[in-house]
Structures are given as C-alpha cells and as structure tokens.
C-alpha cells in the first residue's frame, strides 16, 4: 500500500533510481515461507530460517534474499538462504532451485530499509513507463546488511529485482 501511494504521489516527478534489465542465473536456496502481517514483521521469519539453517548445519553463501509472492494486504514472503548445491529434502525447510530469469528489472538501494518502499515504487513506475509487465515474485537481495551504531542503517545495500516481460 505504501509503495502504491508513493507511485501516485511521485507520478510526475523524475525517477531517482537507475534501473537496468538483466539476466539472473538460477540459484539453489533453502527457505521458509509465510504470510506476514506487515513489512515490519519480517524478523520472526528470518529467525525461523536461521534456526533451521543451524539445525541442519547448512553453510549458506551470501547474499541472502527475500521473495515476495504477493504484496499487501496479505504479504506472502519467502526468506531464502542461498546454497552452493541443493541438499536432500530437509524437514522445516523448502529446498529448491530458483529458476533463471531472462528479463529482471533491477535497481540498487543504498541506506536504511525504511527507504525500500521508495525504491520499489520507482522500480514499478519504471517498469510501467517502459512497457513491461511484472512476471513473477519480487526479490530483495541483501548485498550488505546494516551495520551497528548510529549510522549503521545507512550502510545497507539492497538490490530490488522484479521479473518482467514486454507488454503485448
């Protein structure tokens, strides 16, 4: 809802995020997926993933990522730990290969997670303005997590990705 409101508010303003279309390779992940009440309530899902990763003695490779299968009002989120290879079925985790994506609209957000709604709003606006349609779940790739201290949140780097296809 926040992202939609920001799109409306910024309808006539210029885009401040650079967007590219790129190919994304397939990736093996272990994940947990739930409906979360709001974007501010993601911590329990990440904690659940961390417990399962530790329980199964997995060695994820960074960066971690989130998939958003649907947005508000029912946010269907999947927290993913990338793996070098796909292990056998693990209780409590979904283990699978995320398929390669030929056309992924992508932008980079530097700073606090509070700014992700603005980055997403601009990415969606760019997609619409350039004749694309959303073609799968959104991804957030956490390239650098926030540090500690007063300005720690500003050190975060997040890549926002949306699979797209050209409108007919």
C-alpha positions as a Markdown table, in Angstrom:
| # | Residue | x | y | z |
|---|---|---|---|---|
| 1 | Unk | 0.0 | 0.0 | 0.0 |
| 2 | Unk | 2.8 | 2.4 | 0.9 |
| 3 | Unk | 4.5 | 1.7 | -2.4 |
| 4 | Unk | 1.3 | 2.3 | -4.4 |
| 5 | Unk | 0.7 | 5.6 | -2.6 |
| 6 | Unk | 4.3 | 6.7 | -3.3 |
| 7 | Unk | 3.8 | 5.8 | -7.0 |
| 8 | Unk | 0.7 | 8.1 | -7.1 |
| 9 | Unk | 2.5 | 10.9 | -5.2 |
| 10 | Unk | 5.5 | 10.7 | -7.5 |
| 11 | Unk | 3.6 | 10.3 | -10.8 |
| 12 | Unk | 5.0 | 13.5 | -12.3 |
| 13 | Unk | 8.4 | 13.5 | -10.5 |
| 14 | Unk | 11.6 | 12.3 | -12.2 |
| 15 | Unk | 13.0 | 8.9 | -11.2 |
| 16 | Unk | 15.9 | 9.0 | -8.9 |
| 17 | Unk | 16.9 | 5.3 | -9.1 |
| 18 | Unk | 18.7 | 3.8 | -12.1 |
| 19 | Unk | 17.0 | 0.7 | -13.4 |
| 20 | Unk | 18.5 | -2.0 | -15.7 |
| 21 | Unk | 17.2 | -5.1 | -17.3 |
| 22 | Unk | 19.5 | -8.1 | -16.8 |
| 23 | Unk | 19.5 | -11.9 | -16.9 |
| 24 | Unk | 19.7 | -13.6 | -13.5 |
| 25 | Unk | 21.1 | -17.2 | -13.2 |
| 26 | Unk | 19.3 | -19.9 | -11.3 |
| 27 | Unk | 20.2 | -20.3 | -7.6 |
| 28 | Unk | 19.8 | -23.1 | -5.1 |
| 29 | Unk | 18.1 | -22.0 | -1.8 |
| 30 | Unk | 16.8 | -23.3 | 1.4 |
| 31 | Unk | 13.8 | -21.2 | 2.5 |
| 32 | Unk | 10.8 | -20.7 | 4.8 |
| 33 | Unk | 7.6 | -19.0 | 3.6 |
| 34 | Unk | 4.7 | -17.5 | 5.4 |
| 35 | Unk | 2.0 | -14.8 | 5.2 |
| 36 | Unk | 3.3 | -11.9 | 7.3 |
| 37 | Unk | 1.1 | -9.1 | 8.7 |
| 38 | Unk | 3.3 | -6.2 | 7.6 |
| 39 | Unk | 6.7 | -5.5 | 6.1 |
| 40 | Unk | 7.8 | -4.5 | 9.7 |
| 41 | Unk | 7.1 | -8.1 | 10.9 |
| 42 | Unk | 9.7 | -10.0 | 8.9 |
| 43 | Unk | 12.1 | -10.7 | 11.7 |
| 44 | Unk | 10.4 | -13.8 | 13.0 |
| 45 | Unk | 10.6 | -15.4 | 9.5 |
| 46 | Unk | 14.3 | -14.6 | 9.3 |
| 47 | Unk | 14.8 | -16.0 | 12.8 |
| 48 | Unk | 12.9 | -19.2 | 11.8 |
| 49 | Unk | 15.2 | -19.6 | 8.7 |
| 50 | Unk | 18.3 | -19.1 | 10.9 |
| 51 | Unk | 17.2 | -21.8 | 13.3 |
| 52 | Unk | 16.6 | -24.3 | 10.5 |
| 53 | Unk | 19.9 | -23.5 | 8.8 |
| 54 | Unk | 21.7 | -24.0 | 12.1 |
| 55 | Unk | 19.7 | -27.2 | 12.9 |
| 56 | Unk | 20.6 | -28.8 | 9.5 |
| 57 | Unk | 24.2 | -27.5 | 9.7 |
| 58 | Unk | 23.9 | -25.7 | 6.3 |
| 59 | Unk | 26.6 | -23.3 | 5.1 |
| 60 | Unk | 24.7 | -20.6 | 3.1 |
| 61 | Unk | 26.5 | -18.4 | 0.7 |
| 62 | Unk | 25.7 | -14.7 | 0.8 |
| 63 | Unk | 23.8 | -12.7 | -0.1 |
| 64 | Unk | 20.5 | -13.8 | 1.5 |
| 65 | Unk | 17.4 | -12.8 | -0.4 |
| 66 | Unk | 13.7 | -12.5 | 0.1 |
| 67 | Unk | 10.9 | -13.3 | -2.4 |
| 68 | Unk | 7.6 | -11.6 | -2.2 |
| 69 | Unk | 4.9 | -13.8 | -3.8 |
| 70 | Unk | 2.2 | -11.3 | -3.1 |
| 71 | Unk | 2.0 | -7.8 | -1.5 |
| 72 | Unk | -0.4 | -6.1 | 0.9 |
| 73 | Unk | -2.9 | -6.9 | 2.3 |
| 74 | Unk | -1.6 | -10.5 | 2.6 |
| 75 | Unk | 2.2 | -10.4 | 2.2 |
| 76 | Unk | 3.4 | -13.8 | 1.1 |
| 77 | Unk | 7.1 | -13.7 | 1.9 |
| 78 | Unk | 9.8 | -16.3 | 1.5 |
| 79 | Unk | 13.2 | -15.8 | 3.3 |
| 80 | Unk | 15.9 | -17.6 | 1.4 |
| 81 | Unk | 19.4 | -18.8 | 2.2 |
| 82 | Unk | 21.4 | -19.4 | -1.0 |
| 83 | Unk | 23.4 | -22.7 | -1.1 |
| 84 | Unk | 26.2 | -23.9 | -3.3 |
| 85 | Unk | 24.4 | -27.1 | -4.0 |
| 86 | Unk | 20.9 | -28.4 | -3.5 |
| 87 | Unk | 20.8 | -30.8 | -0.5 |
| 88 | Unk | 18.3 | -33.6 | 0.0 |
| 89 | Unk | 14.9 | -32.7 | 1.5 |
| 90 | Unk | 15.2 | -31.1 | 4.9 |
| 91 | Unk | 12.3 | -31.0 | 7.4 |
| 92 | Unk | 11.3 | -27.5 | 8.2 |
| 93 | Unk | 12.8 | -26.0 | 5.0 |
| 94 | Unk | 11.8 | -25.8 | 1.4 |
| 95 | Unk | 14.8 | -26.7 | -0.7 |
| 96 | Unk | 14.7 | -25.8 | -4.3 |
| 97 | Unk | 16.3 | -24.2 | -7.3 |
| 98 | Unk | 15.0 | -20.7 | -8.2 |
| 99 | Unk | 14.9 | -20.7 | -12.0 |
| 100 | Unk | 17.0 | -18.4 | -14.1 |
| 101 | Unk | 15.2 | -15.2 | -15.2 |
| 102 | Unk | 15.9 | -13.8 | -18.6 |
| 103 | Unk | 14.5 | -10.3 | -18.0 |
| 104 | Unk | 14.9 | -8.9 | -14.5 |
| 105 | Unk | 14.3 | -5.2 | -13.8 |
| 106 | Unk | 16.8 | -4.3 | -11.1 |
| 107 | Unk | 17.8 | -1.2 | -9.0 |
| 108 | Unk | 20.1 | -0.7 | -6.1 |
| 109 | Unk | 19.0 | 1.0 | -2.8 |
| 110 | Unk | 21.7 | 2.4 | -0.6 |
| 111 | Unk | 20.7 | 3.0 | 3.0 |
| 112 | Unk | 18.1 | 2.1 | 5.6 |
| 113 | Unk | 15.4 | -0.5 | 4.9 |
| 114 | Unk | 12.9 | 2.3 | 5.5 |
| 115 | Unk | 13.7 | 3.5 | 2.0 |
| 116 | Unk | 12.9 | 0.2 | 0.3 |
| 117 | Unk | 9.3 | 1.3 | -0.3 |
| 118 | Unk | 10.5 | 4.3 | -2.3 |
| 119 | Unk | 13.0 | 2.2 | -4.3 |
| 120 | Unk | 10.2 | -0.4 | -5.1 |
| 121 | Unk | 7.8 | 2.4 | -6.1 |
| 122 | Unk | 10.3 | 3.8 | -8.5 |
| 123 | Unk | 11.1 | 0.4 | -9.9 |
| 124 | Unk | 7.4 | -0.4 | -10.5 |
| 125 | Unk | 7.0 | 3.1 | -12.1 |
| 126 | Unk | 10.0 | 2.4 | -14.4 |
| 127 | Unk | 8.5 | -1.0 | -15.4 |
| 128 | Unk | 5.2 | 0.6 | -16.4 |
| 129 | Unk | 6.8 | 3.6 | -18.2 |
| 130 | Unk | 9.0 | 1.3 | -20.3 |
| 131 | Unk | 6.3 | -1.1 | -21.5 |
| 132 | Unk | 6.9 | -4.0 | -19.2 |
| 133 | Unk | 4.7 | -6.2 | -17.1 |
| 134 | Unk | 5.6 | -7.9 | -13.8 |
| 135 | Unk | 6.2 | -11.6 | -14.4 |
| 136 | Unk | 6.9 | -13.3 | -11.1 |
| 137 | Unk | 7.7 | -12.7 | -7.4 |
| 138 | Unk | 9.7 | -9.6 | -6.4 |
| 139 | Unk | 13.2 | -10.2 | -4.9 |
| 140 | Unk | 15.2 | -8.3 | -2.4 |
| 141 | Unk | 18.9 | -9.2 | -2.4 |
| 142 | Unk | 20.7 | -8.1 | 0.8 |
| 143 | Unk | 24.1 | -7.2 | -0.7 |
| 144 | Unk | 25.3 | -5.6 | 2.6 |
| 145 | Unk | 23.3 | -5.7 | 5.8 |
| 146 | Unk | 23.0 | -2.7 | 8.1 |
| 147 | Unk | 26.0 | -2.2 | 10.4 |
| 148 | Unk | 25.8 | -1.4 | 14.1 |
| 149 | Unk | 25.7 | 2.1 | 15.6 |
| 150 | Unk | 24.1 | 5.4 | 14.9 |
| 151 | Unk | 24.6 | 5.4 | 11.1 |
| 152 | Unk | 24.7 | 1.7 | 10.6 |
| 153 | Unk | 21.4 | 1.5 | 8.7 |
| 154 | Unk | 22.8 | 3.9 | 6.1 |
| 155 | Unk | 25.5 | 1.4 | 5.2 |
| 156 | Unk | 23.0 | -1.2 | 3.9 |
| 157 | Unk | 22.9 | -2.0 | 0.2 |
| 158 | Unk | 19.8 | -3.8 | -1.2 |
| 159 | Unk | 19.2 | -4.9 | -4.8 |
| 160 | Unk | 15.5 | -4.8 | -5.7 |
| 161 | Unk | 14.6 | -7.2 | -8.5 |
| 162 | Unk | 11.3 | -7.7 | -10.4 |
| 163 | Unk | 11.0 | -10.3 | -13.2 |
| 164 | Unk | 9.4 | -8.6 | -16.2 |
| 165 | Unk | 8.2 | -9.3 | -19.7 |
| 166 | Unk | 7.3 | -6.9 | -22.5 |
| 167 | Unk | 3.6 | -5.9 | -22.7 |
| 168 | Unk | 1.8 | -7.3 | -25.7 |
